[in-house]
Amino acid sequence: MASYALVRSAIFLLVASMYFSASSGVSQYVLATICGQTQNQETCEEILQSDPRTSSADPHLLSLISLQLAMKRVDRNFDAFSQFRDNTTDPALKIAFENCVTLYQNMKDILRADYKLSQQEKYDRITDLGQLTTLTYNCENGISSSISPTAGITEDMLLIAQTAVYTNSYVAGS
Ligand SMILES: *[C@@H]1O[C@H](CO)[C@@H](O)[C@H](O)[C@H]1NC(C)=O
């Protein structure tokens, strides 16, 4: 009898804590739902949790956070590819890096527009985030060097793009 009461109060606590975490911000369940759709669930969760606001974010804020994280990374990569372009003495690589700079400028424009839509809570009009992945690939595929110096930042960009895609489709549907 005593153990039955114990189990009951344990279940009550469990349900109460699930309810509490669901109502006070992003639960582990929501993060797993979003990130389980990406190529790397763990990295996606790390990306979102790198912003300290995530643990107490509602879906609206989570959308903004995911877009801000993507914008920060796109800005950084834009600068990196500009440097690679300026530094290289290989004419073919210079053209490839210049192409990347243009593609990352496109990504900046897409994200600025989507961020505005997110601020207005028009999530169903955020439909072009998938292009971030395409543009990231287009950049990297243009670099013919056998050991691409930018493979690492491209890989990171793809995961951040996927994180933004699935965060916003989750928010649009919730
Ligand atoms: C480009 O060159 C500058 C100056 O030498 C250097 O500080 C920077 O790290 C280089 N950037 C890249 C991406 O190689």
The ligand as an SDF file (V2000), in Angstrom:
LIG
                    3D

 14 14  0  0  0  0  0  0  0  0999 V2000
   43.5190   36.3710  -44.7860 C   0  0  0  0  0  0  0  0  0  0  0  0
   44.6850   37.1220  -44.5750 O   0  0  0  0  0  0  0  0  0  0  0  0
   44.6740   37.8960  -43.3930 C   0  0  0  0  0  0  0  0  0  0  0  0
   45.9050   38.7800  -43.3870 C   0  0  0  0  0  0  0  0  0  0  0  0
   47.0520   38.0490  -43.6890 O   0  0  0  0  0  0  0  0  0  0  0  0
   44.6310   36.9450  -42.2000 C   0  0  0  0  0  0  0  0  0  0  0  0
   44.5840   37.6820  -40.9930 O   0  0  0  0  0  0  0  0  0  0  0  0
   43.3640   36.0940  -42.2990 C   0  0  0  0  0  0  0  0  0  0  0  0
   43.3380   35.1380  -41.2540 O   0  0  0  0  0  0  0  0  0  0  0  0
   43.2990   35.3820  -43.6320 C   0  0  0  0  0  0  0  0  0  0  0  0
   41.9960   34.7580  -43.7380 N   0  0  0  0  0  0  0  0  0  0  0  0
   41.7990   33.5600  -44.2400 C   0  0  0  0  0  0  0  0  0  0  0  0
   40.4000   33.0760  -44.2580 C   0  0  0  0  0  0  0  0  0  0  0  0
   42.6930   32.8460  -44.6920 O   0  0  0  0  0  0  0  0  0  0  0  0
  1  2  1  0
  1 10  1  0
  2  3  1  0
  3  4  1  0
  3  6  1  0
  4  5  1  0
  6  7  1  0
  6  8  1  0
  8  9  1  0
  8 10  1  0
 10 11  1  0
 11 12  1  0
 12 13  1  0
 12 14  2  0
M  END
$$$$
